Structure formats: structure tokens, C-alpha cells
Amino acid sequence: MADSVFTKMLKGEIPREIIYKDDVCFVIPTIAPHTEGHVMVIPIKQVANWEDLDPKTYQHCMEVVQKMGKILKKVYQCPKVGLEIVGFEVPHVHINVIPFYKIEDMDHTSAKEVEFTTLQPVAEKIRTAIKQEGA
């Protein structure tokens, strides 16, 4: 299987803003956010479909998703944080964690591509909150 865009990011071949990384997964802000603070939790192991992840990787990723959801809710003061696993555009599991204020924010067509340079302040805001939470 050819390296996905996410694998290339991990290798440093493509610019990225890694918010969090451990031995199993990493978190980045998406280049096409539904709302500010929209991040993706991505397993390091390149697997195309979430249902094919081994149980330990899946469980760990979902624990990170839950922690990110709590942090995003605090940082962005949003009433809800939604999850979305689609994967048509990149054959590498990525779990979207999206702060949302109205149901329309969860509609994938609401995503708008942004300049990479706008992701650094978003990433820094979330990194600061992670440090404050001791996570």
C-alpha cells in the first residue's frame, strides 16, 4: 500500500501541525475544518477502514478522541462535540472530532479548506489546553 497523506505527514514529507502524538496515534487540525478546532485523530498504523483496526488500536484512538472532545468543548465553549469517520478521500483511518454549535456544522459540505498557516494558532490553542489539563 502506498503511503497515505497522513503517513507522509508523519515522515515529515508534507507540512503538518501535530497537536498530540504517542506510539499509537496522532492528532492534527484538519485543512478543511467544519468549525475552528476541528481535529483528526489518526492511527499511526495505516489502515483504510476503521472496522479493520485491531481492537487495541481502536480502543486507544477512541480514548484519545474522548480526551480531545473534552478539551475542545472547554476551549471552544461549544454545546456539542461530534465525531465523523468517513474516509473516502484518504485511505487511512481518521476520526474527525468537531466542535459544533448547530447541527449543520456536522454536515461535511460545511467544511471549507483553509490556508495551512491558519492552523498553527489553532494547534497552539489546543496544545496549551492539553498541557493545562495535564493530558
C-alpha positions in Angstrom: 0.0 0.0 0.0 1.3 3.4 -0.9 1.9 5.9 1.9 -1.2 8.0 2.6 -1.0 11.7 3.0 -1.1 11.1 6.8 1.8 8.7 6.7 3.7 11.3 4.6 2.9 13.9 7.3 4.4 11.6 10.0 7.5 11.2 7.8 7.9 15.0 7.5 7.3 14.9 3.8 4.2 17.1 4.0 3.8 20.1 6.3 1.7 19.4 9.4 0.8 20.7 12.8 0.9 17.8 15.2 -1.1 18.6 18.3 -0.5 15.3 20.1 1.4 12.1 19.3 2.0 8.9 21.1 3.1 5.4 20.0 -0.4 4.5 18.6 -1.9 7.7 17.1 -1.5 11.4 16.5 -3.8 14.4 16.3 -3.8 17.2 13.7 -6.1 20.1 12.9 -7.7 19.4 9.5 -7.0 21.6 6.5 -10.8 21.6 5.8 -12.5 22.3 9.1 -16.2 22.3 9.7 -15.6 24.7 12.5 -12.5 26.1 14.2 -10.9 23.5 16.4 -11.9 20.5 14.1 -9.1 17.9 14.5 -8.5 14.4 13.4 -7.2 11.5 15.5 -5.2 9.2 13.2 -3.7 5.9 14.0 0.0 5.7 13.1 -0.6 2.3 11.5 -2.0 2.9 8.1 -5.4 1.0 7.8 -8.0 2.0 5.3 -11.2 1.2 7.2 -11.9 1.8 10.9 -13.6 -1.6 11.3 -10.3 -3.2 10.3 -8.3 -1.6 13.1 -7.1 -4.1 15.7 -9.1 -3.8 19.0 -6.2 -2.2 21.0 -5.5 0.5 18.4 -9.3 1.2 18.0 -9.7 1.5 21.8 -6.7 3.7 22.3 -7.7 6.0 19.4 -11.2 6.3 20.9 -9.7 7.2 24.3 -7.7 10.0 22.6 -10.9 11.1 20.8 -12.8 11.4 24.1 -9.9 13.4 25.7 -9.8 15.7 22.7 -13.6 16.1 22.8 -13.4 17.3 26.4 -10.6 19.7 25.6 -12.3 21.1 22.5 -15.5 21.6 24.4 -13.6 23.6 27.1 -11.5 25.6 24.6 -14.3 26.5 22.2 -17.2 26.6 24.6 -19.4 24.6 22.2 -22.5 22.8 23.3 -21.5 19.6 21.5 -18.5 17.8 20.0 -19.3 15.4 17.2 -17.4 12.5 15.6 -17.2 11.6 12.0 -15.4 8.7 10.3 -15.8 8.9 6.5 -12.5 8.1 4.8 -13.5 8.3 1.1 -10.8 10.9 0.4 -7.9 9.3 2.2 -7.5 5.5 2.6 -6.1 5.9 6.2 -8.4 5.9 9.2 -9.0 9.4 10.5 -11.6 10.2 13.2 -12.9 13.8 12.9 -13.5 15.4 16.2 -15.6 18.5 15.6 -16.8 21.3 17.9 -20.3 22.2 16.8 -22.8 24.8 17.7 -25.7 23.8 15.4 -26.5 20.5 13.6 -25.5 22.0 10.2 -21.9 22.2 11.5 -21.7 18.4 11.2 -22.6 18.4 7.5 -19.5 17.5 5.6 -20.4 20.1 2.9 -19.9 22.8 5.5 -16.1 22.1 5.5 -14.1 24.8 4.0 -10.5 24.5 3.1 -8.2 27.0 4.9 -4.6 28.0 4.4 -2.1 25.8 6.2 -0.7 28.9 8.0 -4.1 29.4 9.8 -3.7 26.0 11.5 -0.7 27.0 13.7 -2.7 29.2 16.1 -5.5 26.6 16.3 -3.0 23.9 17.1 -1.2 26.1 19.7 -4.5 26.9 21.4 -5.3 23.2 21.7 -1.8 22.2 22.8 -1.9 24.8 25.6 -5.2 23.4 26.8 -3.8 19.8 26.7 -0.9 21.0 28.9 -3.2 22.7 31.3 -5.3 19.5 31.6 -2.1 17.5 32.2 -3.0 15.2 29.4 
